[in-house]
Amino acid sequence: MTVKNNDFEDVMFNRHSVRQFDPAVKIDRDELQTMIASAATAPSACNLQSWHFVVIDTPEAKAKFKKAAMKFNYPQVDSASAIIFIAGDTQSHVVYRDVWQKVYEAGKISKERLEQIFNTFLPLYEHADKDFLMLDATLDGAMVGMQLLLVARAHGYEANPFSGYDFKTVIPAVGLDPERYVPVMAVALGKPAAGVDVLKTQRYDAKTQTEYL
Protein backbone atom coordinates (compact mmCIF):
# COMPACT_ATOMS: atom_id res chain seq x y z
CA MET A 1 0.00 0.00 0.00
CA THR A 2 1.49 3.30 -1.08
CA VAL A 3 1.20 6.59 0.74
CA LYS A 4 -1.97 8.46 -0.23
CA ASN A 5 -1.14 11.86 1.22
CA ASN A 6 2.25 13.50 0.79
CA ASP A 7 1.02 16.91 1.93
CA PHE A 8 3.05 17.41 5.10
CA GLU A 9 1.04 20.39 6.34
CA ASP A 10 -2.23 18.51 5.94
CA VAL A 11 -0.88 15.36 7.59
CA MET A 12 0.51 17.28 10.56
CA PHE A 13 -1.83 20.21 11.15
CA ASN A 14 -5.12 18.47 10.34
CA ARG A 15 -4.41 15.48 12.54
CA HIS A 16 -7.06 15.04 15.23
CA SER A 17 -7.75 12.18 17.60
CA VAL A 18 -10.59 9.93 16.46
CA ARG A 19 -12.17 7.64 19.05
CA GLN A 20 -15.06 6.15 17.08
CA PHE A 21 -14.16 4.22 13.94
CA ASP A 22 -16.03 2.45 11.18
CA PRO A 23 -15.92 -1.20 12.33
CA ALA A 24 -16.49 -2.41 8.78
CA VAL A 25 -13.11 -1.06 7.64
CA LYS A 26 -10.29 -3.57 7.83
CA ILE A 27 -6.61 -2.79 7.35
CA ASP A 28 -4.55 -5.52 5.76
CA ARG A 29 -1.70 -6.75 7.95
CA ASP A 30 0.76 -6.12 5.16
CA GLU A 31 -0.21 -2.45 5.22
CA LEU A 32 -0.06 -2.38 9.01
CA GLN A 33 3.46 -3.79 8.81
CA THR A 34 4.39 -1.20 6.20
CA MET A 35 3.17 1.59 8.48
CA ILE A 36 5.09 0.15 11.42
CA ALA A 37 8.26 -0.08 9.32
CA SER A 38 7.87 3.54 8.28
CA ALA A 39 7.27 4.66 11.85
CA ALA A 40 10.35 2.74 12.98
CA THR A 41 12.58 5.15 11.07
CA ALA A 42 12.10 7.43 14.09
CA PRO A 43 15.23 8.47 15.99
CA SER A 44 16.20 6.61 19.14
CA ALA A 45 18.83 6.99 21.83
CA CYS A 46 22.13 5.55 20.56
CA ASN A 47 20.13 3.93 17.75
CA LEU A 48 18.95 1.26 20.18
CA GLN A 49 15.41 1.33 18.72
CA SER A 50 14.01 0.36 22.11
CA TRP A 51 10.45 -0.27 20.93
CA HIS A 52 8.26 -3.30 20.40
CA PHE A 53 4.87 -3.45 18.65
CA VAL A 54 1.89 -5.68 19.37
CA VAL A 55 -0.86 -5.55 16.72
CA ILE A 56 -4.36 -6.11 18.11
CA ASP A 57 -6.76 -6.61 15.22
CA THR A 58 -8.94 -9.63 16.01
CA PRO A 59 -11.95 -9.95 18.35
CA GLU A 60 -9.97 -12.40 20.49
CA ALA A 61 -7.00 -10.05 20.81
CA LYS A 62 -9.25 -7.09 21.56
CA ALA A 63 -10.98 -9.07 24.31
CA LYS A 64 -7.61 -9.79 25.95
CA PHE A 65 -6.53 -6.16 25.66
CA LYS A 66 -9.81 -4.90 27.13
CA LYS A 67 -9.04 -6.73 30.38
CA ALA A 68 -6.43 -4.03 31.02
CA ALA A 69 -8.10 -1.13 29.17
CA MET A 70 -10.24 1.45 30.97
CA LYS A 71 -13.92 1.21 30.10
CA PHE A 72 -14.15 4.63 28.47
CA ASN A 73 -11.76 3.33 25.81
CA TYR A 74 -13.88 0.28 24.95
CA PRO A 75 -15.68 2.02 22.02
CA GLN A 76 -12.45 2.81 20.18
CA VAL A 77 -10.96 -0.59 20.96
CA ASP A 78 -14.09 -2.31 19.63
CA SER A 79 -14.44 -0.18 16.50
CA ALA A 80 -10.82 0.42 15.45
CA SER A 81 -9.44 -1.51 12.51
CA ALA A 82 -6.42 -2.21 14.69
CA ILE A 83 -4.75 -1.12 17.89
CA ILE A 84 -0.97 -1.00 17.73
CA PHE A 85 0.38 -1.24 21.24
CA ILE A 86 3.86 0.20 21.69
CA ALA A 87 6.04 -1.13 24.50
CA GLY A 88 9.49 0.06 25.47
CA ASP A 89 12.17 -2.63 25.46
CA THR A 90 14.57 -2.22 28.38
CA GLN A 91 16.81 -4.97 27.00
CA SER A 92 17.32 -3.63 23.50
CA HIS A 93 21.01 -3.15 24.24
CA VAL A 94 21.48 -6.93 24.57
CA VAL A 95 21.62 -7.27 20.77
CA TYR A 96 23.38 -3.93 20.26
CA ARG A 97 26.77 -5.52 19.65
CA ASP A 98 25.36 -7.87 17.01
CA VAL A 99 23.52 -5.05 15.22
CA TRP A 100 26.62 -2.89 14.86
CA GLN A 101 28.82 -5.86 13.98
CA LYS A 102 26.59 -6.44 10.96
CA VAL A 103 26.86 -2.76 10.03
CA TYR A 104 30.64 -3.10 10.14
CA GLU A 105 30.64 -6.34 8.12
CA ALA A 106 28.52 -4.62 5.48
CA GLY A 107 31.31 -2.07 5.09
CA LYS A 108 29.25 0.88 6.32
CA ILE A 109 31.59 1.85 9.17
CA SER A 110 35.27 1.38 9.93
CA LYS A 111 36.73 -0.94 12.56
CA GLU A 112 37.77 2.14 14.54
CA ARG A 113 34.23 3.51 14.49
CA LEU A 114 32.87 0.12 15.57
CA GLU A 115 35.19 0.00 18.57
CA GLN A 116 34.30 3.58 19.46
CA ILE A 117 30.61 2.68 19.51
CA PHE A 118 31.18 -0.41 21.62
CA ASN A 119 33.40 1.40 24.10
CA THR A 120 31.25 4.52 24.44
CA PHE A 121 27.57 3.67 24.32
CA LEU A 122 27.32 -0.01 25.13
CA PRO A 123 28.85 0.15 28.65
CA LEU A 124 26.42 2.95 29.52
CA TYR A 125 23.49 0.59 29.03
CA GLU A 126 25.14 -2.58 30.32
CA HIS A 127 25.74 -0.87 33.69
CA ALA A 128 22.57 1.22 33.81
CA ASP A 129 19.95 0.82 36.53
CA LYS A 130 16.35 -0.14 35.75
CA ASP A 131 14.99 3.39 36.06
CA PHE A 132 17.41 4.65 33.40
CA LEU A 133 16.52 1.82 31.02
CA MET A 134 12.78 2.30 31.55
CA LEU A 135 12.94 6.03 30.89
CA ASP A 136 15.15 5.56 27.85
CA ALA A 137 12.81 2.96 26.35
CA THR A 138 9.78 5.13 27.09
CA LEU A 139 11.27 8.12 25.27
CA ASP A 140 12.11 5.97 22.26
CA GLY A 141 8.60 4.53 22.22
CA ALA A 142 7.05 7.99 22.42
CA MET A 143 9.00 9.14 19.36
CA VAL A 144 8.02 6.12 17.28
CA GLY A 145 4.42 6.53 18.45
CA MET A 146 4.21 10.12 17.23
CA GLN A 147 5.67 9.10 13.91
CA LEU A 148 3.11 6.28 13.65
CA LEU A 149 0.27 8.80 14.02
CA LEU A 150 1.58 10.81 11.07
CA VAL A 151 2.27 7.70 8.98
CA ALA A 152 -1.30 6.51 9.57
CA ARG A 153 -2.68 9.81 8.26
CA ALA A 154 -0.38 9.63 5.25
CA HIS A 155 -1.94 6.24 4.49
CA GLY A 156 -5.42 7.77 4.63
CA TYR A 157 -6.43 6.74 8.16
CA GLU A 158 -7.06 8.55 11.42
CA ALA A 159 -5.71 7.49 14.78
CA ASN A 160 -5.79 8.12 18.50
CA PRO A 161 -2.94 7.56 20.95
CA PHE A 162 -4.02 6.60 24.44
CA SER A 163 -2.73 5.28 27.72
CA GLY A 164 -6.08 4.61 29.35
CA TYR A 165 -5.22 1.18 30.67
CA ASP A 166 -3.87 -0.44 33.82
CA PHE A 167 -0.11 0.03 33.62
CA LYS A 168 0.47 -2.96 35.89
CA THR A 169 -1.54 -5.48 33.87
CA VAL A 170 -1.40 -4.27 30.27
CA ILE A 171 2.02 -5.76 29.46
CA PRO A 172 1.03 -9.35 30.37
CA ALA A 173 -2.39 -8.73 28.78
CA VAL A 174 -0.67 -8.27 25.40
CA GLY A 175 1.57 -11.28 25.96
CA LEU A 176 4.83 -9.55 26.86
CA ASP A 177 7.29 -10.02 29.70
CA PRO A 178 6.70 -7.32 32.37
CA GLU A 179 10.29 -7.67 33.56
CA ARG A 180 11.53 -6.55 30.15
CA TYR A 181 8.87 -4.30 28.63
CA VAL A 182 7.25 -1.07 29.80
CA PRO A 183 3.97 0.36 28.45
CA VAL A 184 4.30 3.49 26.31
CA MET A 185 1.03 3.96 24.40
CA ALA A 186 -1.65 2.28 22.37
CA VAL A 187 -2.61 3.68 18.97
CA ALA A 188 -6.10 2.95 17.66
CA LEU A 189 -6.48 3.49 13.94
CA GLY A 190 -8.98 3.17 11.15
CA LYS A 191 -11.53 5.25 9.25
CA PRO A 192 -13.79 7.57 11.26
CA ALA A 193 -17.34 6.33 11.74
CA ALA A 194 -19.98 8.06 9.63
CA GLY A 195 -21.17 11.28 11.23
CA VAL A 196 -18.57 11.17 13.99
CA ASP A 197 -17.95 14.57 15.55
CA VAL A 198 -14.17 14.84 15.71
CA LEU A 199 -13.06 17.11 18.54
CA LYS A 200 -10.75 19.78 17.13
CA THR A 201 -8.83 21.16 20.08
CA GLN A 202 -7.20 24.55 20.41
CA ARG A 203 -3.48 24.76 21.17
CA TYR A 204 -1.81 27.13 23.58
CA ASP A 205 0.23 29.96 22.16
CA ALA A 206 3.67 28.33 22.01
CA LYS A 207 5.25 31.60 23.12
CA THR A 208 3.71 31.08 26.58
CA GLN A 209 5.49 27.71 26.84
CA THR A 210 8.90 28.78 25.56
CA GLU A 211 11.99 30.09 27.29
CA TYR A 212 15.20 31.23 25.60
CA LEU A 213 18.56 31.01 27.36
N, C-alpha and C positions, 0 to 999 in steps of 0.2 A: 504493500500500500504506500503510495507516494504522498508527500506532503500536499495538502490542498490549499494552504494559506501561507504564503511567503511574506505577507505584509506585517512587518515587525510591529509597527505601531498598533495595528488592529489586534494582533495576537496579545500584546502586552497590556495596552490601555483599555481594551474592551473585555478583558477577562473578568468574570464575576463568578462567585461560587454558586453552583447549582446543587440543590439538595433533593430535587424530585425529577427522576429521569423517566424516559419512555422505556418500560420494561420489555417491550417487543424488540428493541434494538439490541443486537448482539455484535460484539466486536471479536473478530477472528483472533485466535491466539497468536497467529503469525504477526498480525498487526500489533497486538499488545507487546510482543517481544521486540518488534521494531521500535516501538515507542520507548520501551525500557532501554534498549541499546542506545538510542539517541540521547535519552536523559542521562545515561551513564558516562557521557562525555563531560559531565560537570567536573569542576576542579575538586580536589580533595587534598587533605594534609599529607605532604610527602608522597603524593600519588598512591596512597594506600587503598583508596577506593573502598572505604570501610562501610559499605552498604550491602544489604541483602533484600531481595524482593520476594514477596509471596503473593501470587495472583489468586484472587478469590472470585470465581466466576461461575460457580455451580450452586444449585440450591443446597446441596450438602455442605459445601465449604462455607456458604453464607450462614447456615445454621450454626456451625461451629464458631464462626467469628462472632456471631450475635451473643454468644454466651459471655463474651467479655465486653461487648459494645454497650454503651448507654442507650436507653430506650428511645430517646429523642432522635437517635441516629438510625433507628430501624427503617424508616421510610426510604432513606437514600441507600442503605445497604440492600434492601429488598429490590429496589427499582433500578439500581445502577447496572450497566452492562458488565462492569467488573470493579472490584476494589483492589488496588495495588497497595499492599501493606509494605512499608519501608522500615526495616530494622537496621540498627547500627551494629556492625560486627567488631567487637572488641579484640578479636584475635586475627584481624586481617594481616597483621605484621608477621604472622607465622609463615606465610608463603611469600613474604616480601623478597627474601633472598632468591628464591626460585624465579620470581617474576623478572627481576633485574638481571639475573644470569641469562635468561632467554633474550633479553634486550641486547646484552653484550654479545651473545653468540650470533645474533642476527646482524652484527656489525654496526649497530646504531649508536653505541657509545664505546669509548676506549676502556682499556683495562684500568687505567688510572682513575677514570671517572667512576667506574664500577666500585673500586675500592673506597673511593671517597664517599660514595653513597652508603656503602655497608658500614663504614667507620663513623659516619656522622649521624644518620637518621635511625638506622636499625637499633643501635644500643639504647637510644632514647625510649623506644617502645618496649624493648625487651626488659627494661628495668623500671618501667612506669607502673604506678599504682593503678588500682581499678578505677578510681574516680577520673584520673587523667584519660584513660582509655575510653571510658563511657562518654565523657564530654567530647572527645575527639571524634568518636564514631557518630555521635548525635549531630555535630556540626556538619560532618560529611553528608549524613543522611538528609539534613535539612536542605543542603544545596542541591542534591540530586532530586529532592522532592519538588523544589521550586521549578527546576528545569523540566520535570515531568509535566507540571501543570501547563507550561507554555507549549511543550511538544504536543500534548493532547489537543490543545486549541488549534495548533498548526495542522493536525490531522482531521480537524472538523468536529471535534467533540468539546464538551464542557466538563469541568471537573470541580471537585471540592475537597480540599485537604482538611482532615479532622483528626483530633486526638481524644474524642469523646469515647473513651473505653477505659477499662480497669487496667492500669499500668502493671499491676502485679500478675494478672492472669492472661493478658493478651498474647504474650510471647508463646506460652505453651498452647494457647488456643489455636494459634496458627502453625503449630507443629515445630517450633524452634526451641533450642536449648536456652533457658533463661540465664544460665551461667555465662553464656557467650554473647547473646544478643540483647540489645536494649530497644524499646519501642521509640520510633521517631514520629511517624505519621501514617495515616491511611489516606489514600486518594481514591475517591469514588469518581467514576467517569462514565460518560455515555452521552446520549442526546437528551436535551431537556424535554420533559413531558409537555404535551400540548396544553397551551394556556397557562403554563407555569409563570408565576410572577417572580422574576429574578430580582433579588434585592441588590440595588446598585448603591453601594455605600459611598460616603463622602470622605476624602482623605484630609488629614490635617495639613496645614501649610508647613511644608518641610523646613521653612526657615525657623519655625518655632521649635524644631527638634534638632537643630544643627548648631554646633559650636566650632569655631576656627581657632587653632592655636598658632 
